[in-house]
Amino acid sequence: MSDQFRIEWLDAGREPRARPDPAFPDGVDIDTGERPACKAVLPYPARRCGAYVVTCQRCGSNAGVTTAGRRDDPCSVMMVCRLPRA
């Protein structure tokens, strides 16, 4: 984990009910498609159903990413970088 990101876990207090998607046995990389971007590696797999709130300490960008405590949970998130462009 990098000191660049603050990652807060919000526990929903539920265990997963559905089976993971077999197409994503190693997790999912979430990408907003915006560039430039900040990429945060998430704790993977998540403990159970809940969400991560990710904040970039350099530019202030943030994102919320839901989890289900399964193999197909997000393992990273790329979000738009808010630093001024040169």
C-alpha positions as CSV (number, residue, x, y, z in Angstrom):
1,M,0.0,0.0,0.0
2,S,1.2,3.5,-0.8
3,D,1.1,6.5,1.5
4,Q,-0.5,8.4,-1.4
5,F,-3.9,6.9,-0.6
6,R,-6.2,6.9,2.4
7,I,-8.4,3.8,2.2
8,E,-11.3,3.6,4.6
9,W,-13.3,0.4,5.0
10,L,-17.1,0.7,5.6
11,D,-18.4,-2.7,6.8
12,A,-22.0,-3.5,5.8
13,G,-22.0,-6.3,8.3
14,R,-23.1,-8.9,5.8
15,E,-21.5,-12.0,4.3
16,P,-21.8,-12.6,0.6
17,R,-24.9,-14.5,-0.6
18,A,-24.1,-15.0,-4.3
19,R,-21.3,-16.9,-5.9
20,P,-18.4,-14.9,-7.4
21,D,-18.3,-14.3,-11.1
22,P,-15.9,-17.0,-12.5
23,A,-14.8,-14.6,-15.2
24,F,-12.9,-12.6,-12.6
25,P,-11.0,-15.1,-10.4
26,D,-8.3,-12.6,-9.5
27,G,-10.5,-9.6,-8.9
28,V,-11.5,-6.6,-11.0
29,D,-9.6,-3.5,-11.8
30,I,-12.0,-0.5,-11.7
31,D,-11.1,2.2,-14.3
32,T,-13.1,5.4,-14.8
33,G,-11.4,5.9,-18.1
34,E,-10.3,9.4,-17.3
35,R,-6.7,10.5,-17.8
36,P,-4.5,11.5,-16.1
37,A,-5.4,9.1,-13.3
38,C,-4.5,8.0,-9.8
39,K,-4.3,4.2,-9.2
40,A,-4.9,2.8,-5.8
41,V,-4.4,-0.9,-5.0
42,L,-7.1,-2.1,-2.6
43,P,-6.9,-4.7,0.2
44,Y,-8.0,-7.8,-1.7
45,P,-10.2,-9.7,-1.3
46,A,-12.4,-7.6,1.0
47,R,-13.4,-9.0,4.4
48,R,-17.1,-9.2,3.4
49,C,-19.9,-6.9,2.0
50,G,-19.1,-3.3,2.3
51,A,-17.3,-0.5,0.6
52,Y,-13.9,1.2,0.4
53,V,-13.7,5.0,0.3
54,V,-10.4,5.9,-1.4
55,T,-8.9,9.3,-1.3
56,C,-5.7,10.4,-3.0
57,Q,-3.6,12.4,-0.5
58,R,-1.8,14.3,-3.4
59,C,-4.7,15.6,-5.5
60,G,-7.8,15.1,-3.4
61,S,-9.6,12.8,-5.8
62,N,-11.8,10.2,-4.2
63,A,-14.0,7.2,-5.1
64,G,-16.3,4.8,-3.4
65,V,-16.0,1.1,-4.4
66,T,-18.4,-1.6,-3.2
67,T,-17.3,-5.1,-2.2
68,A,-18.9,-8.4,-1.6
69,G,-16.1,-10.3,0.1
70,R,-15.6,-12.6,-2.9
71,R,-12.9,-13.4,-5.5
72,D,-14.5,-11.0,-8.0
73,D,-14.1,-8.0,-5.7
74,P,-12.3,-4.9,-6.9
75,C,-8.5,-5.1,-6.4
76,S,-7.6,-1.6,-7.7
77,V,-9.3,1.6,-8.7
78,M,-8.2,4.3,-11.2
79,M,-9.8,7.6,-10.7
80,V,-9.3,11.0,-12.4
81,C,-6.3,13.0,-11.1
82,R,-7.2,16.5,-10.0
83,L,-3.7,18.0,-10.1
84,P,-3.5,21.0,-12.4
85,R,-2.3,20.0,-15.9
86,A,0.8,21.7,-17.2
